Amino acid sequence: MDGIDRRSLIAAGMALPLMSGAATAQTSAAAMTAWPPRETIRLWPGRPPGSPATLPTYNPRMDGNPANPELWLRGVAEPIVGVFRPERPDGRAILTIPGGGYGFVSIENEGIDVASVLNPKGITVFALAYRLPGEGWSDETAVPLQDAQRAMRLIRQGARGFGIDPDRLGIVGFSAGGHLATSLTVAHGDRVYAPVDAADQLSARPAYSGLVYPVTSGRALGRPGDDSAAFRTYRRFDGPARLTSESPPLFIVHALDDPLVPLAHPRAMFDAAIEKRVPVEAHFLERGGHGFGAMNLPERAPGRTWPDLFERWIAARETA
């Protein structure tokens, strides 16, 4: 399997190079995107599992492309789920899991924007602001999955209040969030934290899993000797190896010109699904690059339609 080196995968995250003074000034001048939304779910009643004596310092900032900065989160000490309700909910729900190389959470491009596209289709969207493995937590490689499992259980516990069907709760993850979505797909039943209340008796299994330009395996990731928390997290779960015939159906989107995540990653998950007879649909785009989220492709680009295809795939599965 092709590898991803540390420099390329998290060049925009944990290994972010210094920007020029002009670029920094332009980014700093950008208005801060509103987060969190008015309605949120706090994941843990007290300190999250494995909390250090001194919690990370919350650091939201407008970052990324200086010409079009977006909201990135670092220092998430209190993980939450932002709730985005449609005007006409139809009972379907999706937990969206942003990427960021496990060095930040791309909450705008792969969280807020996902809600803005899927809410008009009647889907209630829950955006996950999860903890990052390199920020002092014990059992750091389990931290993102702890938050993802807990989010699924709390959403199901509150399903009636959210106006959703708990059996119609799926996920979609992007890049590193795609790795977390892959981990949740194959390890939703792994005990990665001690139960804290009745919600933890509920299943964290997604009804279906959307994987968008995802890392799906930790094999061959990083450079020799790399022992960063991000790459230890990637290596902990091998999606293709753990996929079984009982795994949730998969919907995969990836661009062939992605400069960060090789095609081998989504292809390995696709091939495993075929082998294990897991329902799967895959869309491999000729162009699109990496990090296009739900809205960051040109209007006429074929890949711009992937959220529509995803929604139609969900609807088709429910009516088959």
C-alpha positions in Angstrom: 0.0 0.0 0.0 1.2 3.5 -0.8 2.3 5.5 2.2 1.7 9.0 3.3 4.6 10.8 4.9 4.3 13.0 7.9 5.2 16.2 6.0 2.5 15.8 3.4 -0.4 14.5 5.4 -0.4 17.1 8.2 1.4 19.9 6.4 -1.7 22.0 7.2 -2.0 20.7 10.8 0.5 19.5 13.3 3.4 20.4 11.0 2.0 23.7 9.7 4.7 25.8 8.2 4.9 29.5 9.1 3.0 31.7 6.7 4.3 35.0 5.4 3.5 38.1 7.2 1.0 39.2 4.5 -0.8 35.8 4.6 -0.9 35.8 8.3 -2.4 39.3 8.4 -5.0 38.4 5.8 -6.0 35.3 7.8 -6.1 37.2 11.1 -8.4 39.7 9.5 -11.0 37.1 8.6 -14.2 37.2 10.5 -14.4 34.2 12.9 -17.0 31.7 11.7 -19.7 31.1 14.4 -19.1 27.9 16.4 -20.6 26.2 18.3 -24.2 26.4 17.1 -27.0 27.3 19.5 -27.7 23.6 20.2 -24.9 21.3 21.3 -24.4 18.0 23.0 -21.6 17.8 25.6 -20.1 14.4 25.3 -18.8 13.8 28.8 -20.5 14.8 32.1 -17.2 15.6 33.8 -13.6 15.6 32.5 -13.2 13.3 29.4 -11.4 10.0 29.8 -7.7 10.2 30.3 -7.7 13.9 31.0 -4.3 15.4 31.9 -3.8 17.5 35.0 -3.7 20.6 32.7 -6.3 20.5 29.9 -5.4 21.7 26.4 -6.1 25.4 25.8 -8.9 25.8 23.3 -7.7 27.5 20.2 -10.2 28.2 17.4 -8.9 30.2 14.5 -9.4 31.1 10.9 -6.7 29.2 9.0 -5.9 27.3 5.8 -5.9 29.1 2.4 -5.3 32.8 3.1 -7.6 33.7 0.3 -10.4 31.7 1.7 -9.7 30.9 5.4 -11.9 28.6 7.4 -12.5 27.7 11.0 -10.1 25.1 12.5 -10.2 23.9 16.1 -7.2 22.9 18.2 -7.1 22.4 22.0 -10.5 20.7 22.2 -10.7 20.1 25.9 -14.5 19.6 26.1 -15.6 17.7 23.0 -19.1 18.5 21.7 -21.5 17.7 18.9 -23.1 20.7 17.2 -26.7 20.0 16.2 -28.0 21.4 12.9 -31.7 20.8 12.3 -33.4 20.9 9.0 -36.7 22.9 8.5 -38.4 19.7 7.5 -36.7 16.7 9.2 -37.5 13.3 7.7 -36.0 11.2 10.5 -32.6 10.6 8.8 -29.4 11.8 10.7 -25.7 11.9 10.0 -22.8 12.4 12.3 -20.2 14.3 10.3 -16.5 13.9 11.3 -14.1 16.5 10.0 -10.5 15.9 9.2 -7.3 17.8 9.9 -4.6 15.2 10.1 -5.4 14.6 13.8 -3.6 18.0 14.3 -6.8 20.2 14.1 -10.5 19.8 13.4 -11.7 21.3 10.1 -15.1 22.1 11.6 -16.3 24.6 9.0 -15.4 22.8 5.7 -16.3 19.3 6.8 -18.8 20.0 9.5 -20.8 23.3 9.2 -20.7 23.2 5.4 -21.9 19.5 5.4 -24.9 20.6 7.4 -25.7 23.4 5.0 -25.8 21.0 2.1 -27.6 18.1 3.8 -30.2 20.0 6.0 -32.2 21.1 2.9 -32.6 17.4 2.1 -34.3 16.7 5.4 -31.3 15.2 7.1 -30.4 16.3 10.7 -26.7 16.8 10.9 -24.5 16.4 14.0 -20.9 17.9 13.7 -18.3 16.3 15.9 -15.6 18.5 17.5 -13.4 15.7 18.9 -10.2 15.7 21.0 -6.8 15.4 19.2 -4.4 12.6 20.2 -1.3 14.8 20.5 -2.6 17.1 23.2 -1.7 15.3 26.4 -4.5 12.7 26.9 -3.5 9.3 28.2 -4.2 6.4 25.8 -4.0 9.1 23.2 -4.6 6.9 20.2 -8.1 6.0 21.5 -9.2 9.5 22.2 -10.9 10.3 18.8 -12.7 7.0 18.8 -13.9 7.5 22.4 -15.5 10.7 21.4 -17.0 9.3 18.2 -18.5 6.3 20.0 -19.9 8.5 22.8 -21.4 10.9 20.2 -23.3 8.1 18.4 -24.7 6.8 21.7 -25.8 10.2 23.0 -27.5 11.0 19.7 -29.4 7.7 19.8 -30.3 8.4 23.4 -31.8 11.8 22.5 -33.3 10.6 19.2 -36.9 11.5 20.1 -36.0 15.0 21.0 -34.0 15.5 17.9 -36.8 14.2 15.7 -34.7 11.4 14.3 -34.9 7.6 13.9 -32.0 6.1 15.9 -31.9 3.2 13.3 -31.3 5.8 10.5 -28.2 7.4 12.0 -25.2 7.2 9.7 -21.8 8.8 9.5 -19.6 10.6 7.0 -15.9 11.3 7.6 -13.3 13.3 5.7 -9.5 12.6 5.5 -8.4 12.0 9.1 -12.1 12.1 9.9 -12.4 9.5 7.3 -10.0 7.4 9.2 -12.0 8.0 12.4 -15.2 7.1 10.5 -13.4 3.9 9.2 -12.4 3.1 12.8 -16.0 3.6 14.0 -17.2 1.4 11.1 -15.1 -1.5 12.2 -14.5 -0.8 15.9 -17.9 0.6 17.0 -18.1 -2.2 19.6 -14.6 -2.0 20.9 -14.5 -1.0 24.6 -12.2 2.1 24.5 -13.6 3.8 27.6 -15.4 2.8 30.8 -19.2 3.3 30.6 -20.3 6.4 32.4 -24.1 6.3 32.2 -27.1 4.6 30.5 -26.2 6.0 27.1 -23.2 3.7 27.0 -25.5 0.7 26.9 -26.6 1.8 23.4 -24.9 0.8 20.1 -22.4 3.1 18.4 -22.8 1.2 15.1 -23.5 3.5 12.1 -26.4 2.5 9.9 -24.0 3.4 7.0 -20.6 5.0 6.6 -19.6 7.7 4.1 -15.8 7.9 3.6 -14.6 11.0 1.7 -10.9 11.1 0.7 -10.3 8.8 3.7 -7.2 7.3 5.2 -8.4 3.7 5.9 -5.3 2.0 7.2 -2.3 2.8 9.3 0.0 0.5 7.4 3.0 2.2 5.7 2.0 5.6 7.1 4.7 8.0 8.1 8.4 8.0 7.8 10.7 5.4 9.5 11.0 6.3 13.1 8.0 8.6 13.2 6.3 8.1 16.5 3.9 11.0 16.6 0.5 10.7 18.2 -1.2 11.3 14.9 0.5 8.4 13.2 0.2 6.1 16.2 -3.6 6.8 16.0 -3.6 6.0 12.3 -1.8 2.7 12.9 -4.1 1.6 15.7 -7.1 0.7 13.4 -6.8 -1.1 10.1 -10.2 -0.7 8.4 -9.8 -3.1 5.4 -8.3 -5.9 7.7 -11.2 -5.6 10.2 -14.1 -5.2 7.8 -16.6 -8.1 8.1 -19.8 -9.2 6.4 -21.6 -7.6 9.4 -20.1 -4.1 8.8 -22.3 -1.2 7.8 -22.7 -0.4 4.0 -20.1 2.0 2.6 -20.2 5.0 0.3 -16.7 6.1 -0.8 -15.6 9.3 -2.6 -12.0 10.1 -3.7 -10.2 12.2 -6.3 -7.5 10.5 -8.4 -5.4 13.6 -8.2 -5.5 13.8 -4.4 -1.9 14.9 -3.4 -2.2 13.7 0.2 -4.1 10.5 0.5 -3.2 7.8 -2.1 -6.0 6.0 -4.0 -4.7 2.8 -2.4 -6.5 3.8 0.9 -10.1 4.0 -0.4 -9.4 1.2 -2.9 -8.3 -1.1 0.0 -11.6 -0.5 1.7 -13.6 -0.9 -1.5 -11.8 -4.2 -2.2 -12.4 -5.5 1.3 -16.1 -4.6 1.0 -16.4 -6.6 -2.2 -14.5 -9.6 -0.7 -16.7 -9.5 2.5 -19.9 -8.8 0.6 -20.5 -5.5 2.3 -22.8 -3.2 0.2 -20.6 -0.5 -1.3 -20.7 2.3 -3.7 -17.6 4.2 -4.8 -17.1 7.4 -6.8 -13.5 8.0 -8.0 -13.2 11.5 -9.4 -10.8 12.4 -12.1 -10.1 15.8 -10.5 -10.8 17.3 -7.1 -7.6 17.2 -5.1 -7.9 16.9 -1.3 -10.1 18.7 1.2 -13.0 19.7 -1.1 -15.5 19.0 1.6 -19.2 19.5 0.7 -18.9 22.8 -1.2 -15.3 23.6 -2.3 -15.4 22.4 -5.8 -16.5 24.5 -8.9 -20.2 24.5 -9.6 -19.8 22.5 -12.8 -17.3 20.0 -11.5 -18.7 16.4 -11.4 -17.5 15.9 -7.9 -19.6 18.8 -6.6 -22.6 16.5 -6.8 -21.3 13.9 -4.4 -23.6 15.0 -1.5 -26.6 14.5 -3.8 -25.4 11.1 -4.8 -24.8 10.2 -1.1 -28.3 11.3 -0.2 -29.8 9.4 -3.1 -27.8 6.3 -2.1 -29.1 6.6 1.5 -32.7 6.9 0.3 -32.3 4.0 -2.2 -31.0 1.8 0.6 -33.9 2.6 2.8 -36.5 1.9 0.2 -34.9 -1.3 -1.3 
